[in-house]
């Protein structure tokens, strides 16, 4: 499957927002099984790593997406 490069900044924003949301959820009192959230977050971090690797292979794309790389 090919994803148009113009979607990469959007994908990175979605991933970053998902990390923030799930981290808040993990620390809330409403979650019964924190380990499930942590496991899901590991998958999200792995996906972000994959996206980052693909983006860094293209200098033009990297310059468009740099501001979306959060730690």
MARMARSE-865185 format. One record per residue: residue in one letter; x, y, z of N, C-alpha, C, O in turn; chain. Coordinates in nm, 3 decimals. Example, Ala and Ser with C-alpha at 12.3 -4.5 7.8 and 13.67 -1.06 7.14 Angstrom:
2
<node><code>A</code><n_X>1.319</n_X><n_Y>-0.569</n_Y><n_Z>0.780</n_Z><ca_X>1.230</ca_X><ca_Y>-0.450</ca_Y><ca_Z>0.780</ca_Z><c_X>1.320</c_X><c_Y>-0.330</c_Y><c_Z>0.780</c_Z><o_X>1.424</o_X><o_Y>-0.332</o_Y><o_Z>0.846</o_Z><unit>A</unit></node>
<node><code>S</code><n_X>1.285</n_X><n_Y>-0.225</n_Y><n_Z>0.708</n_Z><ca_X>1.367</ca_X><ca_Y>-0.106</ca_Y><ca_Z>0.714</ca_Z><c_X>1.290</c_X><c_Y>0.003</c_Y><c_Z>0.787</c_Z><o_X>1.341</o_X><o_Y>0.114</o_Y><o_Z>0.804</o_Z><unit>A</unit></node>
This chain:
71
<node><code>X</code><n_X>0.084</n_X><n_Y>-0.117</n_Y><n_Z>0.000</n_Z><ca_X>0.000</ca_X><ca_Y>0.000</ca_Y><ca_Z>0.000</ca_Z><c_X>0.088</c_X><c_Y>0.124</c_Y><c_Z>0.000</c_Z><o_X>0.185</o_X><o_Y>0.132</o_Y><o_Z>0.076</o_Z><unit>A</unit></node>
<node><code>X</code><n_X>0.056</n_X><n_Y>0.216</n_Y><n_Z>-0.082</n_Z><ca_X>0.127</ca_X><ca_Y>0.344</ca_Y><ca_Z>-0.088</ca_Z><c_X>0.041</c_X><c_Y>0.452</c_Y><c_Z>-0.025</c_Z><o_X>-0.080</o_X><o_Y>0.460</o_Y><o_Z>-0.050</o_Z><unit>A</unit></node>
<node><code>X</code><n_X>0.102</n_X><n_Y>0.535</n_Y><n_Z>0.056</n_Z><ca_X>0.033</ca_X><ca_Y>0.649</ca_Y><ca_Z>0.115</ca_Z><c_X>0.095</c_X><c_Y>0.775</c_Y><c_Z>0.057</c_Z><o_X>0.217</o_X><o_Y>0.791</o_Y><o_Z>0.060</o_Z><unit>A</unit></node>
<node><code>X</code><n_X>0.013</n_X><n_Y>0.861</n_Y><n_Z>0.006</n_Z><ca_X>0.061</ca_X><ca_Y>0.987</ca_Y><ca_Z>-0.051</ca_Z><c_X>0.140</c_X><c_Y>1.064</c_Y><c_Z>0.054</c_Z><o_X>0.096</o_X><o_Y>1.075</o_Y><o_Z>0.169</o_Z><unit>A</unit></node>
<node><code>X</code><n_X>0.255</n_X><n_Y>1.116</n_Y><n_Z>0.015</n_Z><ca_X>0.343</ca_X><ca_Y>1.186</ca_Y><ca_Z>0.108</ca_Z><c_X>0.278</c_X><c_Y>1.309</c_Y><c_Z>0.171</c_Z><o_X>0.318</o_X><o_Y>1.351</o_Y><o_Z>0.279</o_Z><unit>A</unit></node>
<node><code>X</code><n_X>0.181</n_X><n_Y>1.366</n_Y><n_Z>0.105</n_Z><ca_X>0.116</ca_X><ca_Y>1.485</ca_Y><ca_Z>0.160</ca_Z><c_X>0.038</c_X><c_Y>1.454</c_Y><c_Z>0.288</c_Z><o_X>0.004</o_X><o_Y>1.545</o_Y><o_Z>0.363</o_Z><unit>A</unit></node>
<node><code>X</code><n_X>0.011</n_X><n_Y>1.325</n_Y><n_Z>0.314</n_Z><ca_X>-0.059</ca_X><ca_Y>1.285</ca_Y><ca_Z>0.434</ca_Z><c_X>0.034</c_X><c_Y>1.266</c_Y><c_Z>0.555</c_Z><o_X>-0.015</o_X><o_Y>1.252</o_Y><o_Z>0.667</o_Z><unit>A</unit></node>
<node><code>X</code><n_X>0.164</n_X><n_Y>1.267</n_Y><n_Z>0.534</n_Z><ca_X>0.257</ca_X><ca_Y>1.238</ca_Y><ca_Z>0.643</ca_Z><c_X>0.248</c_X><c_Y>1.335</c_Y><c_Z>0.761</c_Z><o_X>0.246</o_X><o_Y>1.290</o_Y><o_Z>0.875</o_Z><unit>A</unit></node>
<node><code>X</code><n_X>0.241</n_X><n_Y>1.467</n_Y><n_Z>0.738</n_Z><ca_X>0.225</ca_X><ca_Y>1.556</ca_Y><ca_Z>0.854</ca_Z><c_X>0.097</c_X><c_Y>1.525</c_Y><c_Z>0.933</c_Z><o_X>0.096</o_X><o_Y>1.530</o_Y><o_Z>1.056</o_Z><unit>A</unit></node>
<node><code>X</code><n_X>-0.011</n_X><n_Y>1.494</n_Y><n_Z>0.862</n_Z><ca_X>-0.137</ca_X><ca_Y>1.459</ca_Y><ca_Z>0.928</ca_Z><c_X>-0.121</c_X><c_Y>1.331</c_Y><c_Z>1.008</c_Z><o_X>-0.168</o_X><o_Y>1.323</o_Y><o_Z>1.122</o_Z><unit>A</unit></node>
<node><code>X</code><n_X>-0.057</n_X><n_Y>1.231</n_Y><n_Z>0.950</n_Z><ca_X>-0.036</ca_X><ca_Y>1.105</ca_Y><ca_Z>1.022</ca_Z><c_X>0.047</c_X><c_Y>1.127</c_Y><c_Z>1.149</c_Z><o_X>0.016</o_X><o_Y>1.071</o_Y><o_Z>1.254</o_Z><unit>A</unit></node>
<node><code>X</code><n_X>0.151</n_X><n_Y>1.208</n_Y><n_Z>1.138</n_Z><ca_X>0.233</ca_X><ca_Y>1.235</ca_Y><ca_Z>1.257</ca_Z><c_X>0.152</c_X><c_Y>1.307</c_Y><c_Z>1.364</c_Z><o_X>0.167</o_X><o_Y>1.277</o_Y><o_Z>1.483</o_Z><unit>A</unit></node>
<node><code>X</code><n_X>0.069</n_X><n_Y>1.401</n_Y><n_Z>1.325</n_Z><ca_X>-0.016</ca_X><ca_Y>1.471</ca_Y><ca_Z>1.423</ca_Z><c_X>-0.112</c_X><c_Y>1.373</c_Y><c_Z>1.490</c_Z><o_X>-0.133</o_X><o_Y>1.379</o_Y><o_Z>1.611</o_Z><unit>A</unit></node>
<node><code>X</code><n_X>-0.170</n_X><n_Y>1.285</n_Y><n_Z>1.411</n_Z><ca_X>-0.262</ca_X><ca_Y>1.186</ca_Y><ca_Z>1.466</ca_Z><c_X>-0.190</c_X><c_Y>1.095</c_Y><c_Z>1.566</c_Z><o_X>-0.243</o_X><o_Y>1.067</o_Y><o_Z>1.674</o_Z><unit>A</unit></node>
<node><code>X</code><n_X>-0.072</n_X><n_Y>1.051</n_Y><n_Z>1.530</n_Z><ca_X>0.005</ca_X><ca_Y>0.965</ca_Y><ca_Z>1.620</ca_Z><c_X>0.041</c_X><c_Y>1.039</c_Y><c_Z>1.748</c_Z><o_X>0.027</o_X><o_Y>0.984</o_Y><o_Z>1.857</o_Z><unit>A</unit></node>
<node><code>X</code><n_X>0.088</n_X><n_Y>1.163</n_Y><n_Z>1.735</n_Z><ca_X>0.124</ca_X><ca_Y>1.241</ca_Y><ca_Z>1.854</ca_Z><c_X>0.003</c_X><c_Y>1.264</c_Y><c_Z>1.944</c_Z><o_X>0.014</o_X><o_Y>1.252</o_Y><o_Z>2.066</o_Z><unit>A</unit></node>
<node><code>X</code><n_X>-0.111</n_X><n_Y>1.297</n_Y><n_Z>1.885</n_Z><ca_X>-0.233</ca_X><ca_Y>1.316</ca_Y><ca_Z>1.964</ca_Z><c_X>-0.276</c_X><c_Y>1.187</c_Y><c_Z>2.032</c_Z><o_X>-0.323</o_X><o_Y>1.188</o_Y><o_Z>2.146</o_Z><unit>A</unit></node>
<node><code>X</code><n_X>-0.261</n_X><n_Y>1.077</n_Y><n_Z>1.963</n_Z><ca_X>-0.297</ca_X><ca_Y>0.948</ca_Y><ca_Z>2.020</ca_Z><c_X>-0.209</c_X><c_Y>0.914</c_Y><c_Z>2.139</c_Z><o_X>-0.256</o_X><o_Y>0.861</o_Y><o_Z>2.239</o_Z><unit>A</unit></node>
<node><code>X</code><n_X>-0.081</n_X><n_Y>0.945</n_Y><n_Z>2.128</n_Z><ca_X>0.011</ca_X><ca_Y>0.921</ca_Y><ca_Z>2.239</ca_Z><c_X>-0.030</c_X><c_Y>1.005</c_Y><c_Z>2.360</c_Z><o_X>-0.035</o_X><o_Y>0.954</o_Y><o_Z>2.472</o_Z><unit>A</unit></node>
<node><code>X</code><n_X>-0.059</n_X><n_Y>1.132</n_Y><n_Z>2.338</n_Z><ca_X>-0.099</ca_X><ca_Y>1.220</ca_Y><ca_Z>2.448</ca_Z><c_X>-0.230</c_X><c_Y>1.172</c_Y><c_Z>2.512</c_Z><o_X>-0.241</o_X><o_Y>1.166</o_Y><o_Z>2.634</o_Z><unit>A</unit></node>
<node><code>X</code><n_X>-0.327</n_X><n_Y>1.139</n_Y><n_Z>2.430</n_Z><ca_X>-0.456</ca_X><ca_Y>1.094</ca_Y><ca_Z>2.481</ca_Z><c_X>-0.441</c_X><c_Y>0.966</c_Y><c_Z>2.563</c_Z><o_X>-0.493</o_X><o_Y>0.957</o_Y><o_Z>2.675</o_Z><unit>A</unit></node>
<node><code>X</code><n_X>-0.372</n_X><n_Y>0.869</n_Y><n_Z>2.508</n_Z><ca_X>-0.358</ca_X><ca_Y>0.740</ca_Y><ca_Z>2.577</ca_Z><c_X>-0.273</c_X><c_Y>0.752</c_Y><c_Z>2.702</c_Z><o_X>-0.295</o_X><o_Y>0.678</o_Y><o_Z>2.798</o_Z><unit>A</unit></node>
<node><code>X</code><n_X>-0.178</n_X><n_Y>0.843</n_Y><n_Z>2.704</n_Z><ca_X>-0.099</ca_X><ca_Y>0.866</ca_Y><ca_Z>2.824</ca_Z><c_X>-0.188</c_X><c_Y>0.925</c_Y><c_Z>2.933</c_Z><o_X>-0.177</o_X><o_Y>0.886</o_Y><o_Z>3.050</o_Z><unit>A</unit></node>
<node><code>X</code><n_X>-0.274</n_X><n_Y>1.018</n_Y><n_Z>2.896</n_Z><ca_X>-0.368</ca_X><ca_Y>1.074</ca_Y><ca_Z>2.993</ca_Z><c_X>-0.464</c_X><c_Y>0.967</c_Y><c_Z>3.043</c_Z><o_X>-0.494</o_X><o_Y>0.959</o_Y><o_Z>3.162</o_Z><unit>A</unit></node>
<node><code>X</code><n_X>-0.511</n_X><n_Y>0.886</n_Y><n_Z>2.952</n_Z><ca_X>-0.602</ca_X><ca_Y>0.778</ca_Y><ca_Z>2.989</ca_Z><c_X>-0.535</c_X><c_Y>0.678</c_Y><c_Z>3.083</c_Z><o_X>-0.596</o_X><o_Y>0.631</o_Y><o_Z>3.179</o_Z><unit>A</unit></node>
<node><code>X</code><n_X>-0.411</n_X><n_Y>0.647</n_Y><n_Z>3.053</n_Z><ca_X>-0.334</ca_X><ca_Y>0.552</ca_Y><ca_Z>3.136</ca_Z><c_X>-0.321</c_X><c_Y>0.603</c_Y><c_Z>3.279</c_Z><o_X>-0.321</o_X><o_Y>0.524</o_Y><o_Z>3.374</o_Z><unit>A</unit></node>
<node><code>X</code><n_X>-0.311</n_X><n_Y>0.735</n_Y><n_Z>3.294</n_Z><ca_X>-0.293</ca_X><ca_Y>0.793</ca_Y><ca_Z>3.427</ca_Z><c_X>-0.425</c_X><c_Y>0.831</c_Y><c_Z>3.495</c_Z><o_X>-0.425</o_X><o_Y>0.885</o_Y><o_Z>3.605</o_Z><unit>A</unit></node>
<node><code>X</code><n_X>-0.536</n_X><n_Y>0.803</n_Y><n_Z>3.430</n_Z><ca_X>-0.665</ca_X><ca_Y>0.837</ca_Y><ca_Z>3.488</ca_Z><c_X>-0.713</c_X><c_Y>0.729</c_Y><c_Z>3.584</c_Z><o_X>-0.656</o_X><o_Y>0.620</o_Y><o_Z>3.590</o_Z><unit>A</unit></node>
<node><code>X</code><n_X>-0.816</n_X><n_Y>0.760</n_Y><n_Z>3.657</n_Z><ca_X>-0.874</ca_X><ca_Y>0.665</ca_Y><ca_Z>3.753</ca_Z><c_X>-0.975</c_X><c_Y>0.572</c_Y><c_Z>3.685</c_Z><o_X>-1.024</o_X><o_Y>0.478</o_Y><o_Z>3.748</o_Z><unit>A</unit></node>
<node><code>X</code><n_X>-1.007</n_X><n_Y>0.597</n_Y><n_Z>3.559</n_Z><ca_X>-1.113</ca_X><ca_Y>0.522</ca_Y><ca_Z>3.492</ca_Z><c_X>-1.065</c_X><c_Y>0.393</c_Y><c_Z>3.426</c_Z><o_X>-1.146</o_X><o_Y>0.308</o_Y><o_Z>3.390</o_Z><unit>A</unit></node>
<node><code>X</code><n_X>-0.936</n_X><n_Y>0.377</n_Y><n_Z>3.410</n_Z><ca_X>-0.882</ca_X><ca_Y>0.260</ca_Y><ca_Z>3.342</ca_Z><c_X>-0.869</c_X><c_Y>0.144</c_Y><c_Z>3.439</c_Z><o_X>-0.812</o_X><o_Y>0.158</o_Y><o_Z>3.548</o_Z><unit>A</unit></node>
<node><code>X</code><n_X>-0.922</n_X><n_Y>0.031</n_Y><n_Z>3.398</n_Z><ca_X>-0.915</ca_X><ca_Y>-0.088</ca_Y><ca_Z>3.483</ca_Z><c_X>-0.786</c_X><c_Y>-0.166</c_Y><c_Z>3.462</c_Z><o_X>-0.731</o_X><o_Y>-0.224</o_Y><o_Z>3.556</o_Z><unit>A</unit></node>
<node><code>X</code><n_X>-0.737</n_X><n_Y>-0.168</n_Y><n_Z>3.338</n_Z><ca_X>-0.617</ca_X><ca_Y>-0.245</ca_Y><ca_Z>3.308</ca_Z><c_X>-0.515</c_X><c_Y>-0.154</c_Y><c_Z>3.238</c_Z><o_X>-0.518</o_X><o_Y>-0.137</o_Y><o_Z>3.116</o_Z><unit>A</unit></node>
<node><code>X</code><n_X>-0.426</n_X><n_Y>-0.097</n_Y><n_Z>3.316</n_Z><ca_X>-0.325</ca_X><ca_Y>-0.006</ca_Y><ca_Z>3.266</ca_Z><c_X>-0.233</c_X><c_Y>-0.076</c_Y><c_Z>3.166</c_Z><o_X>-0.185</o_X><o_Y>-0.014</o_Y><o_Z>3.071</o_Z><unit>A</unit></node>
<node><code>X</code><n_X>-0.209</n_X><n_Y>-0.204</n_Y><n_Z>3.186</n_Z><ca_X>-0.119</ca_X><ca_Y>-0.278</ca_Y><ca_Z>3.097</ca_Z><c_X>-0.172</c_X><c_Y>-0.282</c_Y><c_Z>2.954</c_Z><o_X>-0.093</o_X><o_Y>-0.280</o_Y><o_Z>2.859</o_Z><unit>A</unit></node>
<node><code>X</code><n_X>-0.303</n_X><n_Y>-0.287</n_Y><n_Z>2.936</n_Z><ca_X>-0.360</ca_X><ca_Y>-0.284</ca_Y><ca_Z>2.801</ca_Z><c_X>-0.328</c_X><c_Y>-0.153</c_Y><c_Z>2.732</c_Z><o_X>-0.292</o_X><o_Y>-0.151</o_Y><o_Z>2.614</o_Z><unit>A</unit></node>
<node><code>X</code><n_X>-0.340</n_X><n_Y>-0.042</n_Y><n_Z>2.805</n_Z><ca_X>-0.310</ca_X><ca_Y>0.089</ca_Y><ca_Z>2.750</ca_Z><c_X>-0.161</c_X><c_Y>0.098</c_Y><c_Z>2.717</c_Z><o_X>-0.124</o_X><o_Y>0.149</o_Y><o_Z>2.611</o_Z><unit>A</unit></node>
<node><code>X</code><n_X>-0.078</n_X><n_Y>0.050</n_Y><n_Z>2.806</n_Z><ca_X>0.067</ca_X><ca_Y>0.056</ca_Y><ca_Z>2.782</ca_Z><c_X>0.107</c_X><c_Y>-0.028</c_Y><c_Z>2.661</c_Z><o_X>0.194</o_X><o_Y>0.011</o_Y><o_Z>2.584</o_Z><unit>A</unit></node>
<node><code>X</code><n_X>0.044</n_X><n_Y>-0.142</n_Y><n_Z>2.645</n_Z><ca_X>0.072</ca_X><ca_Y>-0.227</ca_Y><ca_Z>2.528</ca_Z><c_X>0.029</c_X><c_Y>-0.156</c_Y><c_Z>2.399</c_Z><o_X>0.102</o_X><o_Y>-0.158</o_Y><o_Z>2.300</o_Z><unit>A</unit></node>
<node><code>X</code><n_X>-0.087</n_X><n_Y>-0.094</n_Y><n_Z>2.403</n_Z><ca_X>-0.135</ca_X><ca_Y>-0.019</ca_Y><ca_Z>2.287</ca_Z><c_X>-0.041</c_X><c_Y>0.098</c_Y><c_Z>2.255</c_Z><o_X>-0.012</o_X><o_Y>0.125</o_Y><o_Z>2.139</o_Z><unit>A</unit></node>
<node><code>X</code><n_X>0.006</n_X><n_Y>0.165</n_Y><n_Z>2.360</n_Z><ca_X>0.098</ca_X><ca_Y>0.278</ca_Y><ca_Z>2.340</ca_Z><c_X>0.229</c_X><c_Y>0.231</c_Y><c_Z>2.278</c_Z><o_X>0.288</o_X><o_Y>0.303</o_Y><o_Z>2.197</o_Z><unit>A</unit></node>
<node><code>X</code><n_X>0.276</n_X><n_Y>0.113</n_Y><n_Z>2.313</n_Z><ca_X>0.397</ca_X><ca_Y>0.060</ca_Y><ca_Z>2.251</ca_Z><c_X>0.376</c_X><c_Y>0.042</c_Y><c_Z>2.101</c_Z><o_X>0.466</o_X><o_Y>0.070</o_Y><o_Z>2.022</o_Z><unit>A</unit></node>
<node><code>X</code><n_X>0.260</n_X><n_Y>-0.004</n_Y><n_Z>2.062</n_Z><ca_X>0.229</ca_X><ca_Y>-0.019</ca_Y><ca_Z>1.919</ca_Z><c_X>0.228</c_X><c_Y>0.116</c_Y><c_Z>1.850</c_Z><o_X>0.277</o_X><o_Y>0.130</o_Y><o_Z>1.738</o_Z><unit>A</unit></node>
<node><code>X</code><n_X>0.173</n_X><n_Y>0.216</n_Y><n_Z>1.916</n_Z><ca_X>0.169</ca_X><ca_Y>0.351</ca_Y><ca_Z>1.859</ca_Z><c_X>0.311</c_X><c_Y>0.405</c_Y><c_Z>1.844</c_Z><o_X>0.344</o_X><o_Y>0.463</o_Y><o_Z>1.740</o_Z><unit>A</unit></node>
<node><code>X</code><n_X>0.394</n_X><n_Y>0.386</n_Y><n_Z>1.945</n_Z><ca_X>0.534</ca_X><ca_Y>0.432</ca_Y><ca_Z>1.937</ca_Z><c_X>0.610</c_X><c_Y>0.360</c_Y><c_Z>1.825</c_Z><o_X>0.691</o_X><o_Y>0.421</o_Y><o_Z>1.756</o_Z><unit>A</unit></node>
<node><code>X</code><n_X>0.583</n_X><n_Y>0.232</n_Y><n_Z>1.808</n_Z><ca_X>0.648</ca_X><ca_Y>0.158</ca_Y><ca_Z>1.699</ca_Z><c_X>0.605</c_X><c_Y>0.212</c_Y><c_Z>1.563</c_Z><o_X>0.686</o_X><o_Y>0.225</o_Y><o_Z>1.472</o_Z><unit>A</unit></node>
<node><code>X</code><n_X>0.477</n_X><n_Y>0.243</n_Y><n_Z>1.550</n_Z><ca_X>0.427</ca_X><ca_Y>0.300</ca_Y><ca_Z>1.425</ca_Z><c_X>0.490</c_X><c_Y>0.436</c_Y><c_Z>1.400</c_Z><o_X>0.526</o_X><o_Y>0.468</o_Y><o_Z>1.286</o_Z><unit>A</unit></node>
<node><code>X</code><n_X>0.504</n_X><n_Y>0.516</n_Y><n_Z>1.504</n_Z><ca_X>0.569</ca_X><ca_Y>0.647</ca_Y><ca_Z>1.489</ca_Z><c_X>0.714</c_X><c_Y>0.630</c_Y><c_Z>1.446</c_Z><o_X>0.764</o_X><o_Y>0.706</o_Y><o_Z>1.363</o_Z><unit>A</unit></node>
<node><code>X</code><n_X>0.781</n_X><n_Y>0.531</n_Y><n_Z>1.501</n_Z><ca_X>0.919</ca_X><ca_Y>0.503</ca_Y><ca_Z>1.460</ca_Z><c_X>0.927</c_X><c_Y>0.465</c_Y><c_Z>1.314</c_Z><o_X>1.018</o_X><o_Y>0.508</o_Y><o_Z>1.242</o_Z><unit>A</unit></node>
<node><code>X</code><n_X>0.833</n_X><n_Y>0.383</n_Y><n_Z>1.270</n_Z><ca_X>0.827</ca_X><ca_Y>0.343</ca_Y><ca_Z>1.129</ca_Z><c_X>0.804</c_X><c_Y>0.465</c_Y><c_Z>1.039</c_Z><o_X>0.873</o_X><o_Y>0.482</o_Y><o_Z>0.939</o_Z><unit>A</unit></node>
<node><code>X</code><n_X>0.707</n_X><n_Y>0.548</n_Y><n_Z>1.076</n_Z><ca_X>0.681</ca_X><ca_Y>0.670</ca_Y><ca_Z>0.998</ca_Z><c_X>0.804</c_X><c_Y>0.760</c_Y><c_Z>0.994</c_Z><o_X>0.841</o_X><o_Y>0.812</o_Y><o_Z>0.889</o_Z><unit>A</unit></node>
<node><code>X</code><n_X>0.866</n_X><n_Y>0.777</n_Y><n_Z>1.109</n_Z><ca_X>0.984</ca_X><ca_Y>0.863</ca_Y><ca_Z>1.118</ca_Z><c_X>1.095</c_X><c_Y>0.814</c_Y><c_Z>1.027</c_Z><o_X>1.160</o_X><o_Y>0.893</o_Y><o_Z>0.959</o_Z><unit>A</unit></node>
<node><code>X</code><n_X>1.116</n_X><n_Y>0.685</n_Y><n_Z>1.027</n_Z><ca_X>1.220</ca_X><ca_Y>0.626</ca_Y><ca_Z>0.942</ca_Z><c_X>1.192</c_X><c_Y>0.653</c_Y><c_Z>0.794</c_Z><o_X>1.282</o_X><o_Y>0.692</o_Y><o_Z>0.719</o_Z><unit>A</unit></node>
<node><code>X</code><n_X>1.068</n_X><n_Y>0.633</n_Y><n_Z>0.753</n_Z><ca_X>1.030</ca_X><ca_Y>0.655</ca_Y><ca_Z>0.614</ca_Z><c_X>1.043</c_X><c_Y>0.803</c_Y><c_Z>0.576</c_Z><o_X>1.087</o_X><o_Y>0.835</o_Y><o_Z>0.466</o_Z><unit>A</unit></node>
<node><code>X</code><n_X>1.003</n_X><n_Y>0.890</n_Y><n_Z>0.665</n_Z><ca_X>1.010</ca_X><ca_Y>1.034</ca_Y><ca_Z>0.638</ca_Z><c_X>1.155</c_X><c_Y>1.079</c_Y><c_Z>0.628</c_Z><o_X>1.189</o_X><o_Y>1.161</o_Y><o_Z>0.542</o_Z><unit>A</unit></node>
<node><code>X</code><n_X>1.240</n_X><n_Y>1.029</n_Y><n_Z>0.715</n_Z><ca_X>1.381</ca_X><ca_Y>1.071</ca_Y><ca_Z>0.716</ca_Z><c_X>1.457</c_X><c_Y>1.023</c_Y><c_Z>0.593</c_Z><o_X>1.567</o_X><o_Y>1.071</o_Y><o_Z>0.565</o_Z><unit>A</unit></node>
<node><code>X</code><n_X>1.401</n_X><n_Y>0.929</n_Y><n_Z>0.520</n_Z><ca_X>1.465</ca_X><ca_Y>0.883</ca_Y><ca_Z>0.397</ca_Z><c_X>1.444</c_X><c_Y>0.981</c_Y><c_Z>0.281</c_Z><o_X>1.507</o_X><o_Y>0.967</o_Y><o_Z>0.176</o_Z><unit>A</unit></node>
<node><code>X</code><n_X>1.357</n_X><n_Y>1.078</n_Y><n_Z>0.300</n_Z><ca_X>1.325</ca_X><ca_Y>1.174</ca_Y><ca_Z>0.195</ca_Z><c_X>1.346</c_X><c_Y>1.314</c_Y><c_Z>0.252</c_Z><o_X>1.266</o_X><o_Y>1.361</o_Y><o_Z>0.333</o_Z><unit>A</unit></node>
<node><code>X</code><n_X>1.456</n_X><n_Y>1.381</n_Y><n_Z>0.210</n_Z><ca_X>1.492</ca_X><ca_Y>1.511</ca_Y><ca_Z>0.267</ca_Z><c_X>1.384</c_X><c_Y>1.616</c_Y><c_Z>0.249</c_Z><o_X>1.360</o_X><o_Y>1.697</o_Y><o_Z>0.339</o_Z><unit>A</unit></node>
<node><code>X</code><n_X>1.319</n_X><n_Y>1.617</n_Y><n_Z>0.134</n_Z><ca_X>1.213</ca_X><ca_Y>1.715</ca_Y><ca_Z>0.109</ca_Z><c_X>1.095</c_X><c_Y>1.693</c_Y><c_Z>0.204</c_Z><o_X>1.041</o_X><o_Y>1.787</o_Y><o_Z>0.261</o_Z><unit>A</unit></node>
<node><code>X</code><n_X>1.057</n_X><n_Y>1.569</n_Y><n_Z>0.218</n_Z><ca_X>0.948</ca_X><ca_Y>1.534</ca_Y><ca_Z>0.308</ca_Z><c_X>0.986</c_X><c_Y>1.564</c_Y><c_Z>0.453</c_Z><o_X>0.904</o_X><o_Y>1.610</o_Y><o_Z>0.531</o_Z><unit>A</unit></node>
<node><code>X</code><n_X>1.111</n_X><n_Y>1.537</n_Y><n_Z>0.488</n_Z><ca_X>1.158</ca_X><ca_Y>1.563</ca_Y><ca_Z>0.623</ca_Z><c_X>1.145</c_X><c_Y>1.711</c_Y><c_Z>0.657</c_Z><o_X>1.104</o_X><o_Y>1.746</o_Y><o_Z>0.767</o_Z><unit>A</unit></node>
<node><code>X</code><n_X>1.179</n_X><n_Y>1.797</n_Y><n_Z>0.564</n_Z><ca_X>1.170</ca_X><ca_Y>1.941</ca_Y><ca_Z>0.590</ca_Z><c_X>1.025</c_X><c_Y>1.984</c_Y><c_Z>0.612</c_Z><o_X>1.000</o_X><o_Y>2.081</o_Y><o_Z>0.684</o_Z><unit>A</unit></node>
<node><code>X</code><n_X>0.930</n_X><n_Y>1.915</n_Y><n_Z>0.552</n_Z><ca_X>0.789</ca_X><ca_Y>1.947</ca_Y><ca_Z>0.569</ca_Z><c_X>0.734</c_X><c_Y>1.895</c_Y><c_Z>0.701</c_Z><o_X>0.635</o_X><o_Y>1.947</o_Y><o_Z>0.753</o_Z><unit>A</unit></node>
<node><code>X</code><n_X>0.798</n_X><n_Y>1.792</n_Y><n_Z>0.755</n_Z><ca_X>0.742</ca_X><ca_Y>1.723</ca_Y><ca_Z>0.872</ca_Z><c_X>0.819</c_X><c_Y>1.746</c_Y><c_Z>1.001</c_Z><o_X>0.774</o_X><o_Y>1.703</o_Y><o_Z>1.107</o_Z><unit>A</unit></node>
<node><code>X</code><n_X>0.933</n_X><n_Y>1.813</n_Y><n_Z>0.996</n_Z><ca_X>1.018</ca_X><ca_Y>1.825</ca_Y><ca_Z>1.115</ca_Z><c_X>0.945</c_X><c_Y>1.878</c_Y><c_Z>1.237</c_Z><o_X>0.968</o_X><o_Y>1.831</o_Y><o_Z>1.349</o_Z><unit>A</unit></node>
<node><code>X</code><n_X>0.858</n_X><n_Y>1.974</n_Y><n_Z>1.217</n_Z><ca_X>0.790</ca_X><ca_Y>2.034</ca_Y><ca_Z>1.333</ca_Z><c_X>0.694</c_X><c_Y>1.938</c_Y><c_Z>1.403</c_Z><o_X>0.651</o_X><o_Y>1.964</o_Y><o_Z>1.515</o_Z><unit>A</unit></node>
<node><code>X</code><n_X>0.662</n_X><n_Y>1.826</n_Y><n_Z>1.338</n_Z><ca_X>0.568</ca_X><ca_Y>1.730</ca_Y><ca_Z>1.395</ca_Z><c_X>0.638</c_X><c_Y>1.617</c_Y><c_Z>1.471</c_Z><o_X>0.572</o_X><o_Y>1.529</o_Y><o_Z>1.528</o_Z><unit>A</unit></node>
<node><code>X</code><n_X>0.770</n_X><n_Y>1.620</n_Y><n_Z>1.473</n_Z><ca_X>0.844</ca_X><ca_Y>1.520</ca_Y><ca_Z>1.549</ca_Z><c_X>0.853</c_X><c_Y>1.566</c_Y><c_Z>1.692</c_Z><o_X>0.929</o_X><o_Y>1.656</o_Y><o_Z>1.725</o_Z><unit>A</unit></node>
<node><code>X</code><n_X>0.774</n_X><n_Y>1.502</n_Y><n_Z>1.779</n_Z><ca_X>0.776</ca_X><ca_Y>1.529</ca_Y><ca_Z>1.922</ca_Z><c_X>0.838</c_X><c_Y>1.411</c_Y><c_Z>1.992</c_Z><o_X>0.829</o_X><o_Y>1.298</o_Y><o_Z>1.944</o_Z><unit>A</unit></node>
<node><code>X</code><n_X>0.899</n_X><n_Y>1.435</n_Y><n_Z>2.103</n_Z><ca_X>0.956</ca_X><ca_Y>1.325</ca_Y><ca_Z>2.181</ca_Z><c_X>0.855</c_X><c_Y>1.270</c_Y><c_Z>2.276</c_Z><o_X>0.884</o_X><o_Y>1.176</o_Y><o_Z>2.350</o_Z><unit>A</unit></node>
